[in-house]
């Protein structure tokens, strides 16, 4: 083998090695995780900003403004879901930002442990309230663009603390009379308080 060819081969090998080193050093983009502290334990939630960008941005804006501190899970149904993020301990509804676009058609499913936005019958009506699915709730998934079939947008999933979700889901509930909303069903007898939600560093 002549000297020039040896130089080319050696140079190519060195380039491949260096290229591999450069690629290996490229940072891997990870989804943000938030830590939710409740009076029943801590739940960690991974946020899918790539699948539900507007929803995650909206959720994080409430987190940044400590909106969720000392709110409650006001609707709890064992074997279905636990819903919170909108009411104080005395069942007063907190004022919110304008509703956001429903991103339910992002391909994510309302399976056990996923986190989705709560809303009214209006498709684009979600604001601050969210729920954690306690089982696979296929009927909540996006099926079509009609009001009935649009579904509920999943934007995260529980990665730690599902035992806490199970504990909350099993709590005793009752019907409560409120001044602003009349009778509200499935309200925990003992308040399930969201003490704080913060982005994990």
C-alpha positions as CSV (number, residue, x, y, z in Angstrom):
1,X,0.0,0.0,0.0
2,X,1.5,3.4,-1.0
3,X,2.1,6.2,1.5
4,X,-0.7,8.4,0.1
5,X,-3.4,5.7,0.5
6,X,-2.3,4.9,4.0
7,X,-2.6,8.6,4.8
8,X,-6.2,8.7,3.4
9,X,-7.3,5.6,5.3
10,X,-5.8,6.9,8.5
11,X,-7.3,10.3,8.0
12,X,-10.8,8.8,7.4
13,X,-10.6,6.7,10.5
14,X,-9.6,9.7,12.5
15,X,-12.4,11.7,11.1
16,X,-14.9,9.0,11.9
17,X,-13.6,8.8,15.5
18,X,-13.7,12.6,16.0
19,X,-17.2,12.8,14.3
20,X,-18.5,10.1,16.7
21,X,-17.0,12.1,19.6
22,X,-18.7,15.3,18.5
23,X,-22.1,13.5,18.0
24,X,-21.8,11.9,21.4
25,X,-21.4,15.3,23.0
26,X,-24.6,16.7,21.5
27,X,-27.1,17.3,24.3
28,X,-30.2,15.1,24.3
29,X,-33.4,17.2,24.5
30,X,-35.5,15.9,27.4
31,X,-39.1,16.7,28.3
32,X,-39.6,18.9,31.3
33,X,-40.8,17.2,34.5
34,X,-42.9,18.9,37.2
35,X,-43.1,17.9,40.8
36,X,-46.6,18.1,42.4
37,X,-46.6,18.0,46.1
38,X,-49.9,17.1,47.7
39,X,-51.0,16.4,51.3
40,X,-51.2,12.7,50.3
41,X,-47.7,12.5,48.7
42,X,-45.6,13.6,45.8
43,X,-46.3,13.0,42.1
44,X,-43.8,13.6,39.2
45,X,-45.2,14.3,35.8
46,X,-43.4,14.4,32.5
47,X,-44.7,17.0,30.0
48,X,-45.0,16.3,26.3
49,X,-44.2,19.6,24.8
50,X,-43.4,18.1,21.4
51,X,-47.0,16.6,21.2
52,X,-49.0,19.3,22.9
53,X,-46.9,22.5,22.8
54,X,-49.7,25.0,23.4
55,X,-51.2,23.0,26.2
56,X,-47.8,22.5,28.0
57,X,-47.0,26.2,27.6
58,X,-50.3,27.1,29.1
59,X,-49.9,24.6,32.0
60,X,-46.3,25.9,32.7
61,X,-47.6,29.5,32.8
62,X,-49.9,28.6,35.7
63,X,-47.0,26.7,37.3
64,X,-44.7,29.7,37.0
65,X,-47.3,32.0,38.6
66,X,-47.8,29.5,41.5
67,X,-51.5,29.4,40.5
68,X,-51.9,25.8,41.6
69,X,-50.5,26.2,45.1
70,X,-53.2,25.3,47.7
71,X,-55.8,24.3,45.1
72,X,-57.5,20.9,45.4
73,X,-58.5,17.8,43.6
74,X,-62.2,18.7,43.6
75,X,-63.5,15.8,41.6
76,X,-62.4,12.2,42.4
77,X,-63.8,9.1,40.9
78,X,-62.1,5.8,41.7
79,X,-61.5,3.8,38.5
80,X,-61.9,6.8,36.3
81,X,-59.8,9.9,37.1
82,X,-58.9,12.6,39.6
83,X,-59.4,16.2,38.6
84,X,-58.0,19.4,40.0
85,X,-56.3,22.7,39.4
86,X,-59.2,25.2,39.6
87,X,-60.7,25.4,43.1
88,X,-59.4,26.5,46.5
89,X,-60.0,24.5,49.7
90,X,-63.2,26.4,50.4
91,X,-64.5,25.5,46.9
92,X,-64.0,28.9,45.4
93,X,-63.2,28.8,41.7
94,X,-60.0,30.7,40.8
95,X,-60.0,33.2,37.9
96,X,-58.1,31.9,34.9
97,X,-56.5,32.9,31.6
98,X,-58.4,32.6,28.4
99,X,-59.2,29.1,27.0
100,X,-56.7,27.4,24.8
101,X,-56.8,25.4,21.6
102,X,-57.6,21.7,22.1
103,X,-54.7,19.5,21.0
104,X,-56.4,16.2,21.6
105,X,-55.6,15.1,18.0
106,X,-51.9,14.7,18.9
107,X,-52.0,10.9,18.9
108,X,-51.6,10.6,22.7
109,X,-54.2,8.4,24.5
110,X,-56.0,8.8,27.8
111,X,-54.4,5.8,29.3
112,X,-53.8,5.1,33.0
113,X,-51.4,7.6,34.5
114,X,-51.6,10.1,31.7
115,X,-52.5,13.8,32.4
116,X,-55.1,15.6,30.3
117,X,-56.9,18.9,30.2
118,X,-60.4,19.2,31.6
119,X,-62.9,21.2,29.7
120,X,-66.6,21.9,29.2
121,X,-68.6,20.6,26.3
122,X,-67.0,23.3,24.2
123,X,-64.0,21.9,22.3
124,X,-61.6,24.7,22.9
125,X,-62.6,25.6,26.5
126,X,-59.7,24.2,28.7
127,X,-58.0,26.7,31.0
128,X,-56.3,25.6,34.2
129,X,-58.0,22.4,35.2
130,X,-56.5,19.0,34.5
131,X,-57.0,15.4,35.4
132,X,-55.0,12.2,35.9
133,X,-56.5,9.1,34.3
134,X,-56.9,6.3,36.9
135,X,-57.5,3.7,34.1
136,X,-57.5,3.5,30.3
137,X,-60.3,5.8,29.3
138,X,-60.6,5.1,25.6
139,X,-63.9,7.1,25.3
140,X,-62.0,10.3,26.1
141,X,-59.6,9.9,23.1
142,X,-59.8,12.0,19.9
143,X,-62.0,10.3,17.3
144,X,-63.1,13.1,15.0
145,X,-63.5,16.9,14.9
146,X,-67.1,16.9,16.1
147,X,-68.0,18.3,19.5
148,X,-68.8,14.8,20.7
149,X,-65.7,13.1,19.2
150,X,-62.9,15.6,19.6
151,X,-61.7,14.2,22.9
152,X,-59.5,15.5,25.7
153,X,-55.9,16.5,25.2
154,X,-53.2,14.4,26.9
155,X,-50.1,16.5,27.6
156,X,-48.2,14.5,30.2
157,X,-47.8,11.3,32.2
158,X,-47.1,10.3,35.8
159,X,-43.5,8.9,36.0
160,X,-43.4,8.6,39.7
161,X,-46.1,8.6,42.4
162,X,-48.8,6.5,40.8
163,X,-49.3,5.0,44.2
164,X,-50.3,8.5,45.4
165,X,-52.8,8.8,42.6
166,X,-54.3,5.4,43.6
167,X,-54.5,6.7,47.2
168,X,-56.3,9.8,46.1
169,X,-58.7,7.9,43.9
170,X,-59.7,5.7,46.8
171,X,-60.6,8.6,49.0
172,X,-64.2,9.0,50.3
173,X,-66.3,11.6,48.4
174,X,-69.6,13.3,48.8
175,X,-71.9,15.9,47.2
176,X,-71.2,19.5,48.2
177,X,-73.5,22.5,47.8
178,X,-71.7,25.6,46.5
179,X,-72.9,29.1,46.2
180,X,-71.6,29.6,42.6
181,X,-72.1,26.2,41.1
182,X,-74.9,24.5,43.2
183,X,-74.4,20.8,43.8
184,X,-71.0,19.4,43.0
185,X,-70.5,15.6,43.1
186,X,-67.5,13.4,43.8
187,X,-65.9,16.0,46.1
188,X,-63.4,14.4,48.6
189,X,-64.7,14.5,52.2
190,X,-61.3,15.5,53.4
191,X,-59.6,18.0,51.0
192,X,-56.9,16.6,48.7
193,X,-54.6,19.7,48.6
194,X,-52.1,20.4,45.8
195,X,-49.6,22.2,48.0
196,X,-47.4,23.2,45.0
197,X,-46.3,22.3,41.5
198,X,-42.7,23.2,40.4
199,X,-40.5,22.4,37.4
200,X,-37.9,19.8,38.4
201,X,-34.4,21.1,38.2
